[in-house]
Amino acid sequence: MTWLELILFRWFFVANYFNRGITHAKKGKYDQAISDFDKALGINPKDANAYCTRGFVRAERGEPDQAISDYTKAIEIDPECAMAYHVRASAYDAKGEYDRAISDLNKALEINPRLAEAYNNRAVVYCHKKENDKAWEDLHRAQSLGYQVDPKLLRLLRQSLGRER
């Protein structure tokens, strides 16, 4: 087998396990999804996307610490992956670690200032911290980038800030 054939062979198996893992995850078959991501990472342990996606599945299973570990590994491999910071922030938020969540969202937005969902999620974290003025600003940034902000969140924030309109 030539060098090129070996690379293509490995890529095929990694892609196959990765895609199958996504299919299982979409069906709610999280154990099978994680098994496939484990196999993909066994072949290519430098696949930041596989770590990030496995982390998402772990978060869906209610395993925020394991999800954070996977997101952190993805960031170690690819420090410019805005999405890894973004999803790790969600796991920190779920654990009530708001300052860590904001730090990660800030980093995600430093890498990709057009990541509208990160502005929305940072607004949610600011709401948890009762920093409503900052939350208001971020919701407007998210909207200006085309993100559909939850109307209930907008209404609650307006009421808390005394801005009914």
RADAJO-V781187 format. One record per residue. N is the residue number from 1. RES is the residue in one small letter. SS is DSSP state (H for helix, E for strand, C for the rest). PSI is psi in radians with two decimals (none if undefined). Layout:
# RADAJO-V781187
N/RES/SS/PSI  N/RES/SS/PSI
This chain:
# RADAJO-V781187
1/m/C/2.30  2/t/C/2.93  3/w/H/-0.79  4/l/H/-0.75  5/e/H/-0.66  6/l/H/-0.75  7/i/H/-0.79  8/l/H/-0.66  9/f/H/-0.84  10/r/H/-0.77  11/w/H/-0.74  12/f/H/-0.82  13/f/H/-0.70  14/v/H/-0.85  15/a/H/-0.69  16/n/H/-0.87  17/y/H/-0.74  18/f/H/-0.88  19/n/H/-0.69  20/r/H/-0.66  21/g/H/-0.74  22/i/H/-0.74  23/t/H/-0.80  24/h/H/-0.75  25/a/H/-0.75  26/k/H/-0.49  27/k/C/0.03  28/g/C/0.22  29/k/C/1.27  30/y/H/-0.64  31/d/H/-0.79  32/q/H/-0.66  33/a/H/-0.84  34/i/H/-0.69  35/s/H/-0.75  36/d/H/-0.68  37/f/H/-0.65  38/d/H/-0.74  39/k/H/-0.74  40/a/H/-0.74  41/l/H/-0.44  42/g/H/-0.56  43/i/H/-0.75  44/n/C/1.54  45/p/C/0.04  46/k/C/0.39  47/d/C/1.63  48/a/H/-0.65  49/n/H/-0.68  50/a/H/-0.70  51/y/H/-0.77  52/c/H/-0.76  53/t/H/-0.69  54/r/H/-0.65  55/g/H/-0.71  56/f/H/-0.75  57/v/H/-0.73  58/r/H/-0.65  59/a/H/-0.73  60/e/H/-0.54  61/r/C/-0.01  62/g/C/0.58  63/e/C/1.22  64/p/H/-0.61  65/d/H/-0.73  66/q/H/-0.65  67/a/H/-0.80  68/i/H/-0.69  69/s/H/-0.77  70/d/H/-0.76  71/y/H/-0.67  72/t/H/-0.71  73/k/H/-0.71  74/a/H/-0.71  75/i/H/-0.65  76/e/H/-0.68  77/i/H/-0.75  78/d/C/1.51  79/p/C/-0.18  80/e/C/0.26  81/c/C/1.65  82/a/H/-0.66  83/m/H/-0.61  84/a/H/-0.74  85/y/H/-0.73  86/h/H/-0.86  87/v/H/-0.53  88/r/H/-0.63  89/a/H/-0.68  90/s/H/-0.67  91/a/H/-0.72  92/y/H/-0.72  93/d/H/-0.77  94/a/H/-0.51  95/k/C/-0.04  96/g/C/0.26  97/e/C/1.26  98/y/H/-0.69  99/d/H/-0.68  100/r/H/-0.67  101/a/H/-0.81  102/i/H/-0.71  103/s/H/-0.78  104/d/H/-0.68  105/l/H/-0.65  106/n/H/-0.75  107/k/H/-0.75  108/a/H/-0.73  109/l/H/-0.46  110/e/H/-0.72  111/i/H/-0.76  112/n/C/1.57  113/p/C/-0.11  114/r/C/0.21  115/l/C/1.46  116/a/H/-0.69  117/e/H/-0.53  118/a/H/-0.65  119/y/H/-0.79  120/n/H/-0.82  121/n/H/-0.60  122/r/H/-0.62  123/a/H/-0.73  124/v/H/-0.76  125/v/H/-0.73  126/y/H/-0.65  127/c/H/-0.74  128/h/H/-0.59  129/k/C/0.01  130/k/C/0.50  131/e/C/1.24  132/n/H/-0.55  133/d/H/-0.74  134/k/H/-0.69  135/a/H/-0.75  136/w/H/-0.82  137/e/H/-0.78  138/d/H/-0.64  139/l/H/-0.67  140/h/H/-0.63  141/r/H/-0.77  142/a/H/-0.79  143/q/H/-0.70  144/s/H/-0.37  145/l/C/0.14  146/g/C/0.13  147/y/C/2.38  148/q/C/1.74  149/v/C/2.46  150/d/C/2.10  151/p/H/-0.58  152/k/H/-0.72  153/l/H/-0.78  154/l/H/-0.78  155/r/H/-0.81  156/l/H/-0.73  157/l/H/-0.72  158/r/H/-0.79  159/q/H/-0.76  160/s/H/-0.49  161/l/H/-0.09  162/g/C/0.53  163/r/C/1.38  164/e/C/-0.34  165/r/C/none
